[in-house]
Amino acid sequence: MPENAVGFKEAIQNGLGIINRNWQLVAIQVGAMFASFLGFFVLVGIPLAVAFIIFGLDLTELSRIEDIFRTFREPAEILSKYFALVVLVLTSLLLYATAVLSLGIFLFGGSIGVIGRSMEGNLEKFHMKVFLSEGKRLFFPLVGFTTLIGLIFVLVAFVLGLFGGMISAVVSIAKEQEATLALFLGIFFSLILFVIGLALILVTLSLTVYGSAVMAMKGPGPMKAIREAARYLHSHANAFYFYCLVFFAYLFISFVVLSLGYPIGLIPLIGSPMAVLYQFAAYVIQSYLGLALIATLFSYYFYSTKEIGPAEAHEQDSGPTPEGPGHEEGTAGPQAPGQDILPPEKEPSSER
């Protein structure tokens, strides 16, 4: 496939257009944030408050920060005295973490499913039914996929720790010979370790995003999705460069948006409520940017593995479908499950 089937600018425009048409995804992300806060209050806060009342814990003894640290210096005494309370708190935290993680995976699956369907031209506007069906379809594959990606990150951390230990040993040996040489080697190898670590992390993150695109559009298993994403990055070097460009742009814009909130909090009287409102607006902006990042990279993946760009694909979708080799080539790609929900102008699937 041609590497220049789609340009960076074209992919960004197409990704932003998809999120603008499916702006409900941003609202769902914001709603999930409120649900997470409410869930923490219900699953952790209320049981903790009830436990304080039942066990008669005197919070006046923990009125100062140093009292709290002094209390935790004797964990054995705390466990023996408030063992049931500790078990209740840990169970509540585990239940909350499981619920939030499951909700996050389901929402992520629904979001990338909607983005993938929109990319293929099978969804002209947002439908909650499609979002829920895609979240259900991709939930368990994403559980396995995130587990594998987590293991890859653990492997990356192990490799970086191993290199760090080797560098520390070399610097220690050099320090016995010459302090200046040890300083030079420490700085030199630290920079090398930083570059290697950054490269490994970026490669793993790009593998995560493009692997998610493979799962959303082609529906393979987690391991096959990772292998196909790795082959794609190997054969499309520009895809990795594009990911780095979009990722650092996202970090920069997020940093600027969050930084603007600190001066607002310094305004007398109205600073605090305005800062709260601004933090909410900043979260909405970050949610939009995060979804736009995913849609942009999905767009680049989709059209860089095709022989046509977004403009040509739009013309083919809006025009009559020709019969012949061109028609077969346009429909040869794998179809996403649940394609029976199509716009009115499209033919219904054979399942109906």
N, C-alpha and C positions, 0 to 999 in steps of 0.2 A: 504494500500500500504506500502511496506517496506520503512523504513526511509533511509536505506543505499542503495537505488537503484542507487544513483549517489553520488560520493564523491566530496569534495570541489575542489580538484585538477582537477578532471575530468571535473567539471562544468566550471572552469576557462579556461582550455584548449579548451573546446568546444566553449565557448563564444568568446575567442580570434580568434579561427578559423573562426567563422561566420563573425566577423567584417573584418578579413583579406580577406575573399572571397567577401565581400560586402564593399570594401574600398570606393566605390563611396558615401556611406553615410557620410563619413568624409568630402569629397569634397563638398557635398551639405550643410553641416553645415557651412563650411568656406564661401561658396558662400552666404549663408543666412546672415552671419555677414556683409559682404560687402554690401549686399542689405539693411540691417538695417541702416548702416552709410549713404548710398546714400539716403534712404528714409527720414532720419532725415534732410539731407540737402535740399531735395526737399519739404517736407511737413512742415518743421518748419523753416529752415534757410532762404529760399527764401521769404516766406510770411513775416517773421520778418524783413528782409532787406527792402522789399517793403514798409512795414508799417513805418519803420523809415524814409524813403524818403517822403512818403505821409504826415505824421504828422509832419515832420520837427523836429524830436527829435535830440537834440544836445548831441552827445555822448561825447563831450569834457568836459561836466560837470561831467562825470562819469569816469574820467581818473584814479582815485585812489580808492582803496578798501574802505577806510573810507567814500568816497563820495557816494558809492553805498549803504553802510549800513545806512548812514544818509538819503538817499532818501527813503529807505524802512521803515523808522521810521514814515512816514506820509502816510499810504496806502490810506486814504480817499482822499487826495489831488491828488494822482496818478490816482485813479479810476475816479475822476471827470475830470481830465485833459486829460487822455489817455484811456478812457473807451473802445472805439472801438478797440484800439490797444490791450488792455488786453483780450477782447473777441476774437480777431483774434488769439492771441498767444495761449489762452486756447483751442480754437477749433482745431488749428493745432496740439497741443500736444495730444489732445484726439484722433484725427484722426490717428496720428502716432502710439500712444499706441495701438489702436484697430488693425491697420494693422500689427504691429509687433507681437502682441499676436495671431492674427489669423494665420499669417504665421508660428509662432512657433508651434502652435497646429497642423497645417496641416503637417509640417515636422516631428514632433514627431510621429504623427499617421502613416505616411508613413514609418518611420524608424522602429517602433515597429512592424508594419505589415510585413515588409520585414524580420525582425529578426524572427518573429513567423513563417512565411512561410518556412524560411530556417531551423528552428528548427524541423519542422514537415517533412522535406525532400521533400517539394513541390517546392523548388526553389534552383537550383544548383548554379546559379550565378545571379548577380544583373540585374534587368530589370527595366528601368525607367517607363514602362507601369504599372508594378506591384506596384512600389512605389507610383505613382500617384493614382492608384485605391485604394490602402490601405489608403492613406491619405484622400481620399474622403470618404471612408467607415467609417473611425474612427473619422472624424472631429467632427460631432455633438455629438456622444457619449462621446468623450473626453472633449467637452465643458461642458457637464453636470457632467462628472467625476471630472474635475478640480474644478468646482464650489462646489461640495460636499466636496472635499478634502480641499478647502479653508475654508469652514464652519467648518470643523473639526479642522483646525489650529486656527481659531478664538475661538472655544470652548476651545482648549488647552490653548491659551493665557488668556482667561477669568478665567479658573481654576487656572492657575499659578498666575495671578494677585490677585485672591481671597485668595490663600494661602499666598502670599506675604503680603497682608493687615493684615491677621490674625497674621502672624509672627511679623509684625511691632507693632501691638497692644500689643502682649505678651511682646515684648522687652521693650516697653514704660512702661508697668506696672512694669516689673522687675527692670527697671532703677530707679524707685521711691523707691525701697527697697534696692537694692545693685547694685553698678555700675559693680562690677566684675561678678556678676551673669548675669546681662544684657548683658555684653560682651560675656560671654560663650554661653548664649542662642541665641544671634544674630548669632554667628559663626556656632553653631550647626544646628540651623534651616535653615540657609542659605545653608549649605552643603546639607541638606535633600531636600530643594527646588530645588537645582541644579540637584541632582540625579533624582528626580521625573520629573523635566522638561526635562532633557536629555532623560530619558526613554520614555516619552510621545512623544517627537519629533521623536525619532528613530522608535518607533512603527508606528507613522503616516507616516513617509517616507517609511518604509518597506511596509505598507499597500498600499501606492501609487504605488510602483514599481510592487508588485505582483498583485495588482488590474489591472494595465496596461497589465500585462501578461495574465490575465484572459480575458480581453477585446480583446486583439490581437489574442489569440488562440481559444477562445470559442465564442466570439461575444455577450455576454449578455449586458443588460443595465447597466448604471452606478451604480445604487443602488445594483443590483444583483452582480455585479463585486466586489463591496466593501464587501458585505456579504460573498461571496465565498472566497475572499482573507483573511478575518478575520478568517473564519473557517479553511483555510489552515494554517495560522500562529498558530492557536490554536492547531492543530493536528500535525504540523511539527515544533517543537520548534527550531530545528537546522536551519530552514530557516531564522529565525530572527537572530540567532547568525552569520550565514553566511553573511547576509546583513550587519551587524555591521562590520564584518571583512573586507568585500570588500569596504564598504563606508569609513572607516577610512584609509584603504590603499590608496584609491583614493585621500582623503584629504592630506595625507602625501606626496604622489608623486607630487600632484599639488603644494603643498607648496614648495617642493624642486625645482621643475621646475621654478616657479615664482621667487624664491629667487636667483637663479643663474643669473637672468637678471639684478639685481641691480649693481653688480660689473662691468658688461660689460659697463654700462652707464658712469662709471668713467674713462674709457680709453680716453686719450686726442685725439682730432681731430676726430677719427673715432668712438668714443664711442656712440654718439647719433644715427647715422644711423644703427650701429650694434645692438643697443638696440631695435630699431623699428623692425628690421628683427627678432631679437630673440623673441620679444613679439608675432609676427605673428606665428613663429614656436611653441611657447609655447601654443598659442591658438589651433593650429592644434593638438598638443599632448593632450591637455585637451579634445578636441572634441573626439579624438580616445579613450581616457580613459573613458569618459562618456558613449560612445556607448558600449565599452567593458564591463563596469559595468552592463549596462542594459542587454546585451546579456548573460553575465555570470549568472545573477539572473534569467533570463528567462529560461536558460538551466537547472538550478537547479530546478526551479518550474516544468518544463515540464517533466523531467526524475524522479523527486521525486514523481510524481503522476502517474508514469508508473511502470511496473514491470521489465523493461529492462533499461539498461544504454545506453549511446551514442554509445559505441562500438557495442553492440548487435543490436541497431537500424540501424547502418550503414551497418552491415552485412545483415540485413533483406532487406534493401533498395536496396543493390547491387545484392543480390541473387534472385533466382526465388521465387515468392510468393506462399506459400503452401496453399492448400485448407483444410479447417477443422476448429476446434476450435481456433487454433493459429491465423489463418487468420482473423477470426471474432473478436478476442480480439484486434488484431493490428489495426483494422479499426473501432472499436467501438467508438473511441473518436470523438468529434465534429470537423467538418471540417470548415476551414476558408473560408469565402466567396471569390469568385473570383478564385477558384482553377482550373479554366479551363486553366490557363497558367501553363503548366507543362513541364518538360524537355522532349526531344524527346523520350527517352527510356521508359517513362511512358505511360500508356494508356490514351487517351483523355477522358475527362469527358463526361457524357451523354448529356450535354447541346450543344455539338458541333454537 
